[in-house]
Amino acid sequence: MRELMYREALREALDEEMARDPTVFIIGEGIAERGGSYKVTEGLLAKYGPKRVRDTPIAEAGMIGVGVGAAIAGARPVVEILYIDFAMLGMDMIVNQAAKFRLMTGGEGRVPFVMRTQGGAGGGVAAQHSQSLEALFYHIPGLRVVMPSTPADAKGLLKYALRQPDPVMFLEHKHLYMTKGMVPDGEHIVEFGRGVIRRAGDDVTIVAWSNMMPRALEAAEILAQQGISAEVIDPRTLVPLDQDMILTSVAKTRRAVIVQEAVRRGGVASDIASIIQEQAFWDLDAPVEIVAGLNIPIPFNLTLEKASVPQVPDIVAAARKSLHLGPLAQAAE
């Protein structure tokens, strides 16, 4: 085991898969000579050359189209989109072509296409650079949606993604790139559809992903100090989703809090809540709580930005509510 930054773990995954499979190549804005805005691809140009690590113009629709076409032709492209917001420019290729090609070829065609991009609020980069749009891809049959929260999962899931026959939306978070964690030595693969219990507990289940996972764990620690045992579940992949792990946990704790950074309306959290309601209704002792972003564009102002997405106290409050407890200040009175 070694301690790596999230971005270093991603780079290691790309390096290992490019060495293993000569059909893997990377394209994106500033990813070659500059090593990427978050330095994920730093050093790969020198190692693999400009044919396999290639800078592109600022033309997301063209980049995604090249990637989808190359995947259909038999290569394994990794297209890096600097901000998830700009993936909207290539949605026709993603939604109407890549996601449907396998079905429309009678199962004979494959699109081993990986789109790496990052989203989420942080740093005051305003409404067009701060969105959490996983629900858009989650809604589309034929796409895999991956949202790792730790360096180990970033590496293991990306390596697995680069061996799949179908398109993968690999969604990172701008606040996670500099975080550190232990990563196993040697070959490290994390299969899709297998969540992980980050913290065991008995009183309430908290489901969170990506940058909400560190906040969920911090909330669980605060709850523990209040005598509340929270079980924290990281799905790791939203499609496929480890429903069994979530339902088993809810059956044990009898309460559920789902945390997403994305806006509340039409989010993945709502769908997970519907799954719990449908399949574990009689296990629940309280309504499912959802902690999510406000239904507004992300503000540029840092104070307003922070207020627009879930914070640790919001998660603590939702867990206490599910246990029929009031805010801590009131409880002290």
Secondary structure as GFF3:
##gff-version 3
##sequence-region A 1 333
A	DSSP	beta_strand	2	5	.	.	.	ID=ss1
A	DSSP	alpha_helix	6	20	.	.	.	ID=ss2
A	DSSP	beta_strand	24	28	.	.	.	ID=ss3
A	DSSP	alpha_helix	44	48	.	.	.	ID=ss4
A	DSSP	beta_strand	53	55	.	.	.	ID=ss5
A	DSSP	alpha_helix	60	72	.	.	.	ID=ss6
A	DSSP	beta_strand	76	81	.	.	.	ID=ss7
A	DSSP	three_ten_helix	84	90	.	.	.	ID=ss8
A	DSSP	alpha_helix	91	91	.	.	.	ID=ss9
A	DSSP	pi_helix	92	98	.	.	.	ID=ss10
A	DSSP	alpha_helix	101	104	.	.	.	ID=ss11
A	DSSP	beta_strand	114	119	.	.	.	ID=ss12
A	DSSP	alpha_helix	134	138	.	.	.	ID=ss13
A	DSSP	beta_strand	144	146	.	.	.	ID=ss14
A	DSSP	alpha_helix	151	161	.	.	.	ID=ss15
A	DSSP	beta_strand	168	173	.	.	.	ID=ss16
A	DSSP	beta_strand	180	183	.	.	.	ID=ss17
A	DSSP	beta_strand	196	199	.	.	.	ID=ss18
A	DSSP	beta_strand	204	208	.	.	.	ID=ss19
A	DSSP	alpha_helix	212	225	.	.	.	ID=ss20
A	DSSP	beta_strand	230	234	.	.	.	ID=ss21
A	DSSP	beta_strand	237	239	.	.	.	ID=ss22
A	DSSP	alpha_helix	243	253	.	.	.	ID=ss23
A	DSSP	beta_strand	256	263	.	.	.	ID=ss24
A	DSSP	alpha_helix	268	280	.	.	.	ID=ss25
A	DSSP	three_ten_helix	281	283	.	.	.	ID=ss26
A	DSSP	beta_strand	289	293	.	.	.	ID=ss27
A	DSSP	alpha_helix	302	308	.	.	.	ID=ss28
A	DSSP	alpha_helix	312	322	.	.	.	ID=ss29
A	DSSP	alpha_helix	328	332	.	.	.	ID=ss30
###
